[in-house]
Amino acid sequence: MKLITDISEMQSFSLSARAEGKKIGFVPTMGYLHEGHLSLILAARAETDLVVVSIFVNPTQFAPGEDFERYPRDLERDKRLAEGAGTDIVFYPSASEMYPGDFSTYVEETKLSKHLCGLSRPTYFRGVTTVVLKLFNIILPDVAYFGRKDAQQALIIKRMVRDLNLPIKIEVLPIVREEDGLAVSSRNEYLSPRQRKQATVLYQALMEAKRLVDSGAKDAYKIKERMKEIIESARDARIDYINIVSQNTLEDIERVQGNVLIPLAVFIGKTRLIDNVELDVPSGGAGNTTR
């Protein structure tokens, strides 16, 4: 496995690989790799010829007062895990090279980003789309892999690729969970043992929503209220949002039918966690979790 820190070197490497007819798979990360990241790397290894993993804690997606400075970082650990999963290249650029002092160009998706996480983190997705487009232009992948835990992010990246005519296939893979249902996340490291136990209320609330829909419930308000009860049973929990939305538009729905996303964001102590479940609900029947 090779570590590349220079943007020009990474571009040259990718251009040479493409000239040789190699298919490049790309997994963008902010490091502190976990099983979710590794599932994406393994998929890229199985489907492409050259696997590139970026490790870059992107400053433009953090607002003042968020956890940029304390976001977990451990390059040596990440290199071991990435290599073990089959990575060929780890791209590890510096913030100063990615964002020179006079940097002034950003990419912004203006519809999907106005919902859910975009309401409480209004600058977040501009940072995400900007850095992902930069990474696409540096690494030149054929396929890029994202996790379904960040459902809104994945949808926005797909929209950006479509709208800007990028010749890249976006693969979105299932959420990886701990044994008790908690979605794996680098931010889980912030949780104290007590908070870690309480964090399972996110998954419990989502599974209760699925159970209600499967039993025929259609009223989105009532389902959200039941989810709220479960989450608020945890002493350290503070809800950012619980929504039931269209998978395609992220707009709120009142009646649960069709392709539905149930996303939530909850603070456990000071740690903000997100999770979701996707349902395919026939207009006249019960729902089934599709992803």
Order of alpha helices (4+ residues) and beta strands (2+ residues): beta-alpha-beta-alpha-beta-alpha-beta-alpha-alpha-alpha-beta-alpha-beta-alpha-alpha-alpha-beta-beta-beta-beta-beta
